[in-house]
């Protein structure tokens, strides 16, 4: 697949960086075998429309005039083409379920018409009830069969339908926050993600607006997001595609992401706590990078001893704040005077949620003095859990413990109409 690199660094990109455009609604589904080229399909549809118009013009159904009959044939042909375009999006399971349900509905309507034929109803009333029952049973069988078609197990039929699963791509929609975060590139590099990564065009516009921001911090975050996309794009084992789909009637980018994921039956890849909740409430599958990081973190139990570097003062009295190398916040009681020092603390509690994890500890100055005195006398201190710290790395997923200004910096502002805001 041809890949166009996304520009990053230096000046922000001024044009929309195309990678691979997804097909529109009337084009074949990605991954399926095309019936023919676009022109061949257009010719076939044209022949079908012409045949329908000519047949209605010649037979003149319902006693219509020639022109009205031709218009009726044109409308019928267009309706069939639209129906065919929608069916091409359906999976084989849904098609089999819809066909089976329709046959059962027609069979049930036929049996009910046999019962109606034995009644003393008038012929006109009996004919109307027969047609009504046929339409109702056919519609119910079609809809219910299509909805229950996903429950079919085509793999049990052997190699006849064995390729159905392989032709369907697994899409994952990337959110702006997870792109700027950058950890998704490490996950992709470790081959923990498969399928096709879908980058919406409105997410790229948002990244470009952030990269063009007058705020140096936001501008740096936007450029970092573009560099992360370029890094993912250069991975040979992944496919990165740009979705041109947009929803003009929806202003919020989070809601656009959910609608796009519904359209392509995709999973949402994010680290936004609010988007995770909204998508989960709507029945969408969400891959949260913070949940993955929490699952991979070593378990810290209360009572254990760990060694941390106190970075700054806490919000409460006599508190110090430290960070682990993965960004986990450690709140230490009694460590206000130990800022910019490495100390041993005792873990008192661990607070873990889907938004992240916090560790609370206590610094015992007397125990520290006794340990230092023991070292001076030649005694060997008890080993503490060594925790490395990278001072240049800031926490990124503890939004409810940070100020509103930090949250605004971590997640870029999402304008309703980016083009007007740029002007």
C-alpha positions as CSV (number, residue, x, y, z in Angstrom):
1,X,0.0,0.0,0.0
2,X,1.4,3.4,-1.0
3,X,1.9,5.6,2.0
4,X,2.4,9.4,1.9
5,X,4.5,10.6,4.8
6,X,3.0,13.1,7.2
7,X,5.1,16.2,7.7
8,X,6.2,17.0,11.2
9,X,8.7,19.3,12.9
10,X,9.6,22.8,11.9
11,X,6.5,24.6,10.6
12,X,3.1,22.9,11.1
13,X,1.6,21.3,8.0
14,X,-0.5,23.6,5.9
15,X,-2.3,21.0,3.8
16,X,-4.3,17.9,4.7
17,X,-1.9,15.0,4.8
18,X,-3.4,12.2,2.7
19,X,-2.4,8.7,3.4
20,X,-5.0,6.3,2.0
21,X,-8.6,7.4,1.4
22,X,-11.4,5.2,2.4
23,X,-14.1,4.4,0.0
24,X,-17.4,6.3,0.0
25,X,-20.7,4.7,0.7
26,X,-21.3,3.7,-2.9
27,X,-18.0,2.0,-3.4
28,X,-17.2,-1.6,-2.5
29,X,-16.4,-2.5,1.0
30,X,-12.7,-2.6,1.8
31,X,-11.3,-6.1,1.7
32,X,-13.9,-7.6,-0.5
33,X,-13.4,-8.7,-4.1
34,X,-14.6,-6.1,-6.5
35,X,-17.2,-7.3,-9.0
36,X,-15.5,-5.2,-11.7
37,X,-14.1,-1.8,-12.2
38,X,-16.1,1.3,-11.5
39,X,-16.9,1.9,-15.1
40,X,-18.1,-1.7,-15.6
41,X,-20.4,-1.3,-12.6
42,X,-21.7,1.9,-14.0
43,X,-22.5,0.3,-17.3
44,X,-24.3,-2.6,-15.6
45,X,-26.4,-0.2,-13.6
46,X,-27.2,1.9,-16.7
47,X,-28.3,-1.2,-18.6
48,X,-30.6,-2.2,-15.6
49,X,-32.1,1.3,-15.4
50,X,-32.7,1.3,-19.2
51,X,-34.3,-2.1,-19.1
52,X,-36.6,-1.2,-16.3
53,X,-37.7,2.0,-18.0
54,X,-38.3,0.3,-21.3
55,X,-40.3,-2.5,-19.7
56,X,-42.6,-0.2,-17.9
57,X,-43.0,2.0,-21.0
58,X,-44.0,-1.0,-23.1
59,X,-46.3,-2.8,-20.6
60,X,-47.7,0.3,-19.0
61,X,-48.6,-1.2,-15.6
62,X,-51.7,0.0,-13.6
63,X,-53.0,1.6,-16.9
64,X,-50.6,4.5,-16.7
65,X,-49.7,6.6,-19.6
66,X,-46.4,6.0,-21.4
67,X,-44.5,8.8,-19.7
68,X,-45.8,8.1,-16.3
69,X,-45.0,4.4,-16.8
70,X,-41.4,5.3,-17.8
71,X,-41.0,7.5,-14.7
72,X,-42.3,4.6,-12.6
73,X,-39.7,2.3,-14.1
74,X,-37.0,4.9,-13.4
75,X,-38.0,5.2,-9.8
76,X,-38.1,1.5,-9.3
77,X,-34.7,1.0,-10.8
78,X,-33.1,3.7,-8.6
79,X,-34.7,2.2,-5.5
80,X,-33.3,-1.2,-6.4
81,X,-29.8,0.3,-6.9
82,X,-29.9,2.1,-3.6
83,X,-31.0,-1.1,-1.9
84,X,-28.1,-2.9,-3.6
85,X,-25.6,-0.3,-2.4
86,X,-26.8,-0.8,1.2
87,X,-26.7,-4.6,0.9
88,X,-23.0,-4.5,-0.1
89,X,-22.2,-3.2,3.4
90,X,-23.9,-6.2,5.1
91,X,-21.9,-9.2,6.1
92,X,-22.6,-12.7,4.8
93,X,-24.2,-13.7,8.1
94,X,-26.7,-10.9,7.9
95,X,-27.6,-11.7,4.3
96,X,-28.1,-15.4,5.1
97,X,-30.2,-14.5,8.2
98,X,-32.3,-12.0,6.2
99,X,-33.0,-14.5,3.4
100,X,-33.9,-17.2,5.9
101,X,-36.2,-14.9,7.8
102,X,-37.9,-13.7,4.6
103,X,-38.6,-17.3,3.5
104,X,-40.1,-18.1,6.9
105,X,-42.2,-15.0,6.8
106,X,-43.6,-15.8,3.3
107,X,-44.3,-19.4,4.4
108,X,-46.2,-18.1,7.4
109,X,-48.2,-15.7,5.3
110,X,-49.1,-18.5,2.9
111,X,-50.5,-20.6,5.7
112,X,-52.5,-17.7,7.1
113,X,-53.9,-17.0,3.6
114,X,-55.1,-20.6,3.5
115,X,-57.0,-20.0,6.8
116,X,-58.4,-16.7,5.4
117,X,-59.7,-18.6,2.3
118,X,-62.0,-20.7,4.5
119,X,-63.7,-17.7,6.0
120,X,-66.9,-16.0,4.8
121,X,-65.2,-12.6,4.3
122,X,-65.8,-10.7,1.1
123,X,-63.3,-11.3,-1.7
124,X,-62.0,-7.7,-1.6
125,X,-61.5,-7.8,2.1
126,X,-59.9,-11.2,2.0
127,X,-57.5,-10.1,-0.7
128,X,-56.5,-7.0,1.2
129,X,-55.9,-9.0,4.4
130,X,-53.8,-11.6,2.4
131,X,-51.6,-8.9,0.9
132,X,-51.2,-7.1,4.3
133,X,-50.3,-10.3,6.1
134,X,-47.8,-11.1,3.4
135,X,-46.1,-7.7,3.6
136,X,-46.0,-7.8,7.4
137,X,-44.6,-11.3,7.7
138,X,-42.1,-10.6,5.0
139,X,-40.9,-7.4,6.7
140,X,-40.7,-9.0,10.1
141,X,-38.8,-12.0,8.9
142,X,-36.4,-9.8,6.9
143,X,-35.6,-7.5,9.8
144,X,-35.4,-10.1,12.6
145,X,-33.4,-12.5,10.4
146,X,-30.9,-9.8,9.6
147,X,-30.5,-8.8,13.2
148,X,-30.1,-12.4,14.4
149,X,-27.8,-13.3,11.5
150,X,-24.7,-12.5,13.5
151,X,-25.4,-15.5,15.7
152,X,-24.8,-17.9,12.9
153,X,-21.6,-19.9,13.0
154,X,-20.4,-20.2,9.4
155,X,-17.2,-21.8,10.4
156,X,-19.1,-24.9,11.2
157,X,-19.9,-25.4,7.5
158,X,-16.2,-25.9,6.7
159,X,-14.3,-24.2,3.9
160,X,-17.5,-23.1,2.1
161,X,-17.7,-19.9,4.2
162,X,-14.3,-20.0,5.8
163,X,-13.1,-16.9,4.0
164,X,-15.8,-14.6,5.4
165,X,-13.9,-13.9,8.6
166,X,-10.6,-13.2,6.8
167,X,-12.1,-10.7,4.4
168,X,-13.4,-8.4,7.1
169,X,-11.0,-5.9,8.4
170,X,-10.7,-4.9,12.0
171,X,-10.7,-1.1,12.3
172,X,-9.5,0.9,15.2
173,X,-10.2,4.6,15.3
174,X,-7.5,6.8,16.9
175,X,-8.5,9.7,19.1
176,X,-6.6,13.0,19.3
177,X,-5.6,12.5,22.9
178,X,-4.1,9.0,22.3
179,X,-2.1,10.4,19.3
180,X,-0.6,13.2,21.4
181,X,0.1,10.9,24.3
182,X,2.5,8.9,22.1
183,X,2.3,5.6,23.9
184,X,0.2,4.1,21.2
185,X,3.3,4.1,18.9
186,X,5.1,1.8,21.5
187,X,2.1,-0.5,21.6
188,X,2.0,-0.8,17.9
189,X,5.8,-1.4,17.7
190,X,5.4,-4.2,20.1
191,X,2.8,-5.9,17.8
192,X,0.0,-5.7,20.3
193,X,-2.4,-4.0,17.8
194,X,-3.6,-5.7,14.6
195,X,-5.9,-4.7,11.8
196,X,-6.2,-1.2,10.3
197,X,-5.7,2.0,12.2
198,X,-8.3,4.6,11.1
199,X,-7.3,8.3,11.5
200,X,-10.4,10.6,10.9
201,X,-9.8,13.7,8.8
202,X,-11.3,15.9,11.5
203,X,-8.8,14.5,14.0
204,X,-6.0,15.5,11.6
205,X,-7.5,19.0,11.3
206,X,-7.6,19.2,15.1
207,X,-3.9,18.2,15.3
208,X,-3.0,20.8,12.7
209,X,-4.9,23.5,14.7
210,X,-3.0,22.5,17.8
211,X,0.3,22.5,16.0
212,X,-0.5,26.1,14.7
213,X,-1.5,27.4,18.1
214,X,0.2,30.5,19.5
215,X,0.7,28.7,22.8
216,X,4.2,27.1,22.7
217,X,3.1,24.1,24.9
218,X,0.1,23.3,22.7
219,X,2.2,23.8,19.5
220,X,4.7,21.3,20.8
221,X,2.0,18.8,21.6
222,X,0.5,19.1,18.2
223,X,3.8,18.5,16.4
224,X,4.5,15.6,18.7
225,X,1.1,14.1,17.6
226,X,2.1,14.4,13.9
227,X,5.5,12.8,14.6
228,X,3.7,9.9,16.4
229,X,1.4,9.4,13.3
230,X,4.4,9.4,11.0
231,X,6.2,6.9,13.2
232,X,3.1,4.6,13.2
233,X,2.8,5.0,9.4
234,X,6.3,3.8,8.8
235,X,5.6,0.5,10.6
236,X,5.4,-2.2,7.9
237,X,3.1,-4.5,9.9
238,X,0.3,-1.9,10.2
239,X,-2.0,-0.2,7.8
240,X,-2.9,3.4,8.5
241,X,-5.8,4.9,6.6
242,X,-7.4,8.4,6.6
243,X,-11.2,8.4,6.9
244,X,-12.7,11.2,4.8
245,X,-16.1,10.7,6.5
246,X,-17.4,13.7,8.3
247,X,-20.6,14.5,10.2
248,X,-21.5,18.2,9.6
249,X,-24.5,18.0,11.9
250,X,-22.4,17.0,14.9
251,X,-20.2,19.6,16.5
252,X,-18.4,17.6,19.1
253,X,-15.4,15.6,17.9
254,X,-16.0,12.8,20.5
255,X,-19.5,12.2,19.1
256,X,-18.0,12.2,15.6
257,X,-15.6,9.5,16.6
258,X,-18.4,7.4,18.0
259,X,-20.5,7.8,14.8
260,X,-17.5,6.9,12.7
261,X,-16.8,3.8,14.8
262,X,-20.4,2.7,14.4
263,X,-20.2,3.2,10.6
264,X,-17.1,0.9,10.2
265,X,-17.8,-1.4,13.2
266,X,-14.5,-0.2,14.7
267,X,-13.1,0.0,18.1
268,X,-12.1,3.4,19.6
269,X,-8.5,3.7,20.7
270,X,-8.2,6.5,23.3
271,X,-7.0,7.5,26.8
272,X,-9.8,10.0,27.3
273,X,-11.8,9.1,30.4
274,X,-14.9,10.9,29.3
275,X,-14.9,9.5,25.8
276,X,-14.4,6.1,27.2
277,X,-17.5,6.4,29.4
278,X,-19.7,7.9,26.6
279,X,-18.7,5.2,24.1
280,X,-19.2,2.4,26.6
281,X,-22.7,3.7,27.4
282,X,-23.5,3.5,23.7
283,X,-22.3,-0.1,23.4
284,X,-19.0,0.7,21.6
285,X,-15.8,-1.3,22.2
286,X,-13.1,1.0,23.6
287,X,-9.3,0.3,23.9
288,X,-8.1,2.5,26.7
289,X,-4.3,2.9,26.9
290,X,-4.5,3.9,30.5
291,X,-6.3,0.7,31.4
292,X,-3.6,-1.2,29.6
293,X,-0.9,0.7,31.5
294,X,-2.6,0.0,34.8
295,X,-2.8,-3.7,33.9
296,X,0.9,-3.9,33.2
297,X,2.1,-1.9,36.3
298,X,3.7,-3.8,39.1
299,X,1.4,-4.2,42.1
300,X,2.3,-2.1,45.1
301,X,0.8,-3.2,48.4
302,X,0.4,-1.1,51.5
303,X,3.3,-1.6,53.9
304,X,5.9,-1.9,51.3
305,X,8.9,0.4,51.1
306,X,9.8,2.2,48.0
307,X,12.4,4.8,47.0
308,X,11.2,8.0,45.3
309,X,12.4,11.4,44.3
310,X,10.2,14.2,45.8
311,X,9.6,16.7,43.0
312,X,7.3,19.4,44.4
313,X,5.1,20.4,47.3
314,X,1.7,18.8,47.7
315,X,-1.7,20.5,48.0
316,X,-2.2,19.5,51.7
317,X,-0.1,20.5,54.6
318,X,3.4,18.9,54.9
319,X,2.9,16.9,51.7
320,X,5.4,16.1,48.9
321,X,4.6,14.8,45.5
322,X,6.8,12.4,43.5
323,X,6.3,10.6,40.2
324,X,7.3,7.2,39.0
325,X,9.0,6.7,35.7
326,X,5.6,5.7,34.1
327,X,3.9,8.9,35.4
328,X,2.2,7.5,38.5
329,X,1.7,10.1,41.1
330,X,3.0,9.4,44.6
331,X,1.7,11.6,47.4
332,X,4.0,11.5,50.4
333,X,2.9,12.8,53.9
334,X,5.6,14.5,55.9
335,X,7.9,15.1,53.0
336,X,7.5,18.8,52.4
337,X,11.0,19.5,53.6
338,X,12.5,16.7,51.4
339,X,11.8,18.4,48.0
340,X,14.5,17.6,45.4
341,X,15.7,14.7,47.5
342,X,15.5,10.9,47.2
343,X,13.9,9.3,50.2
344,X,12.4,6.0,51.3
345,X,8.7,6.0,52.0
346,X,6.2,3.4,53.3
347,X,3.2,2.8,51.1
348,X,-0.1,3.4,53.0
349,X,-2.7,3.0,50.3
350,X,-3.2,2.7,46.6
351,X,-6.1,4.4,44.8
352,X,-6.7,2.9,41.3
353,X,-9.4,3.8,38.8
354,X,-9.9,3.6,35.0
355,X,-8.4,7.2,34.8
356,X,-5.2,6.1,36.5
357,X,-3.6,5.1,39.8
358,X,-2.3,7.1,42.7
359,X,0.0,5.9,45.5
360,X,-0.1,7.4,49.0
361,X,2.8,7.0,51.3
362,X,4.3,8.3,54.5
363,X,7.8,9.6,55.2
364,X,9.1,8.7,58.7
365,X,11.9,11.1,59.5
366,X,12.9,9.2,62.6
367,X,13.2,5.9,60.7
368,X,15.3,7.7,58.1
369,X,17.6,9.1,60.8
370,X,17.9,5.7,62.4
371,X,18.7,4.1,59.0
372,X,21.4,6.8,58.4
373,X,22.8,6.2,61.8
374,X,22.9,2.5,61.2
375,X,24.7,3.0,57.9
376,X,27.2,5.2,59.7
377,X,27.8,2.4,62.3
378,X,28.4,-0.1,59.5
379,X,24.9,-1.9,59.7
380,X,23.4,-3.0,56.4
381,X,20.0,-1.4,55.8
382,X,17.0,-3.3,54.6
383,X,16.8,-3.0,50.8
384,X,14.0,-0.8,49.5
385,X,12.2,-1.1,46.2
386,X,14.1,0.9,43.7
387,X,11.9,3.2,41.6
388,X,13.5,5.2,38.9
389,X,12.3,8.7,38.1
390,X,12.6,10.7,34.9
391,X,12.2,14.4,35.9
392,X,11.5,15.5,32.4
393,X,8.4,13.4,32.1
394,X,5.1,14.8,33.4
395,X,2.0,12.8,34.4
396,X,-0.6,12.5,31.7
397,X,-3.6,10.7,32.9
398,X,-4.6,11.9,36.4
399,X,-6.9,14.6,35.3
400,X,-9.0,14.8,38.4
401,X,-6.0,15.4,40.7
402,X,-4.6,18.2,38.5
403,X,-5.8,21.8,38.1
404,X,-8.1,22.8,35.3
405,X,-5.2,24.6,33.6
406,X,-3.2,21.3,33.4
407,X,-6.2,19.5,32.0
408,X,-6.6,22.1,29.3
409,X,-2.9,21.7,28.4
410,X,-3.2,17.9,28.4
411,X,-6.2,17.8,26.1
412,X,-6.5,20.4,23.3
413,X,-9.5,22.5,22.9
414,X,-11.9,21.1,20.3
415,X,-13.5,23.9,18.4
416,X,-16.9,23.3,16.8
417,X,-15.9,24.9,13.5
418,X,-12.1,24.7,13.2
419,X,-12.1,26.6,9.8
420,X,-13.8,29.7,11.3
421,X,-11.5,29.6,14.3
422,X,-8.4,29.6,12.1
423,X,-9.6,32.7,10.3
